[in-house]
């Protein structure tokens, strides 16, 4: 189980690893829209973890930023400040010798458009990230959490919408980029059919919704999803093949953002959502479907990264993951 602040950047165990970050993405710790839209900037050439900060850097955060020491080679700044990151934090970063670049402001919808425009103007080293975007709710986070890791994995920009209204700044972004394919995350209870229809009317690219009756189902549906026309999607839908996942409680968006680094690095793990005290049936059925028969000690295997302390995901729930999902005999 990966825990608290020490969990934030487990993908970079030493500053000397060949895949060390080229820059850092800094977002406010108390407002999910800014962290969600920042996630596309994780992809190369930034190779940047999202660091969630309060109004002032704690000593632990300051030391970790110094330890990571991004060189900023070939990018616009060593740190990218998303939305309303405080002036105090910016001055603290500059005091450590790091350059800064601000993207966006205190308006989450305008910021999502600004970050997305930046991502396309200085594109990720991924063809998917240049031709496709995600649209998530800017009002509630649970149904959009599963998109964050994939945005880090392939550099897809994340735009934000209200339930019944496509914000003007986001609408203008779509008008300026009419050929993009748009993937809407969540049910009509978070992004309405009227908003979807408005987008379909104005876009030349495809518009696809990733649905589900709950955040758990949406995380499973997106893990299975694959669009053969664009290549977008994890395509984790082969029975018995084994796989790796990040597991986060549906109530904690910060853990969802932090877990996305393991979607970008290593096993490229999709995010699955659970409750603190149980594995929802949709997730359990899905993992059992993928779980290979234990006929020998050879691969394929199942792997899980469990994020948070035992207040986030209970001890018995972790045992259930290990016994019923990861180590379960067929």
Protein Blocks (a to p, Z undefined) as FASTA:
>chain_A
ZZhjllmmmmlmbfkbmkbcfbdcdddfklmklmmmmmmmmpcfklpacddddfbdcfkl
mmmmmmnopghgoiabfbdcehjadfklmmmmmmnopacddeddfblklmmmmmmmmmmm
mccfbfklmmgccdddfkbmklmmmmmmmmmmnopacddddfklccfklmmmmmmmmmbc
cddeddfklmcfklmmmmmmmpmbdcdddedfbfklmmmmmmmpccfknopajkiabghk
apadddddfklmklmmmmmmmmmgojlpacddddfkbccfklmmmmmmmpccdfbfbdcd
dddddeddfklpgfklmmmmmmmmmmocZZ
